Amino acid sequence: MTDSPYLFTAAHHPLLQASDRLKVREAMSPFGIALRYQERAPGGPESGWCETGHSIFILSGRIRYQFDGHTVEAGPGDMLHIPAGPEHRHKPSVVGTDVVTYVLTEFE
């Protein structure tokens, strides 16, 4: 396999415990975008709002995103795109009792 700025081998990026409910495997691209695999456990929404942009692909479980004025739920095979900025601020939480696994990009 050749080195490439487009390939991120998962084994080179450990799965880290980011909080009591969140595990993250992250690679930072040379193009300024974080690529992440995440495992989110049940336990209520995050306490603070996130204003970072994301494109998300749900692998398993169900997740809810709370926005100002509405919520959206997504499950396996669903994709979401959340633009960056305070007008798109959001809080994720798990729906049900299963851990949610998903892949996302993170950008400003």
Secondary structure, DSSP 8 states (H G I E B T S, - for coil): ----TT---GGGS--EE-SSSEEEEEEE-TTS-EEEEEEE-SS---SS-B-SEEEEEEEESEEEEEETTEEEEE-TT-EEEE-SSGGG-EEEEEESSS-EEEEEEEE-
